[in-house]
Amino acid sequence: MNGNYAEGSTAGARYSGDNQQYIGCSFSNTNGPFVMCLATDKTGKSLVCTKNDPRWGTIVKAITDFSLIRFVLDPRNPSSCIDLDVYGFSSFLK
């Protein structure tokens, strides 16, 4: 994590040597399209942001065990996401 963004692979966080690391995003369409992304590093520092955008649901649904997730917080409104990228390469598997 770096100030306004978090990046990591789901497998890397899951199989890290501690119980702290986490990265992921969820999608809910109950009350309109709602995406939430959360990451916690090995020190316990967390970043979380949300976005109400139906296009982001498609991105979240593409996340797999070997996805690298990178999300960026809006510097003017840190609870809001401004960017979400998901990369799926076997090299992200542990």
Residue pairs with C-beta under 8 A, 6 or more apart in sequence:
1 7
1 39
1 41
1 45
1 47
4 72
4 73
4 75
4 78
5 47
5 70
5 71
5 72
5 73
5 83
6 23
6 37
6 39
6 41
6 47
6 69
6 70
6 71
7 23
7 39
7 68
7 69
7 70
7 71
8 21
8 23
8 39
8 68
8 69
9 23
9 66
9 67
9 68
9 69
9 92
9 93
9 94
10 23
10 24
10 63
10 64
10 65
10 66
10 67
10 69
10 92
11 65
11 66
11 92
11 93
11 94
12 21
12 92
12 94
13 21
13 22
13 23
13 39
14 21
15 94
16 42
18 42
20 40
20 41
20 42
20 43
20 44
21 40
21 41
21 42
22 38
22 39
22 40
23 38
23 39
23 40
23 69
24 37
24 38
24 39
24 63
24 69
25 35
25 36
25 37
25 38
25 59
25 60
25 63
25 69
25 71
25 84
26 35
26 36
26 60
27 33
27 34
27 35
27 56
27 57
27 60
27 61
28 34
28 35
28 36
29 57
32 52
33 52
33 53
33 54
33 56
33 57
34 50
34 51
34 52
35 50
35 51
35 52
35 53
35 56
35 57
35 59
35 60
35 81
35 84
36 48
36 49
36 50
37 48
37 49
37 50
37 69
37 71
37 81
37 84
38 46
38 47
38 48
39 46
39 47
39 48
39 69
39 71
40 46
47 71
47 73
48 79
49 71
49 73
49 74
49 78
49 79
49 80
49 81
50 79
50 80
50 81
51 80
51 81
51 84
56 81
56 84
59 84
59 85
59 86
60 84
60 86
62 86
62 88
63 69
63 86
64 88
65 93
66 88
66 89
66 90
66 92
66 93
67 86
67 87
67 88
67 92
68 86
68 87
68 88
68 89
68 92
69 84
69 85
69 86
70 83
70 84
70 85
70 86
70 87
71 81
71 83
71 84
71 85
72 81
72 82
72 83
72 84
73 79
73 80
73 81
73 82
74 80
74 81
74 82
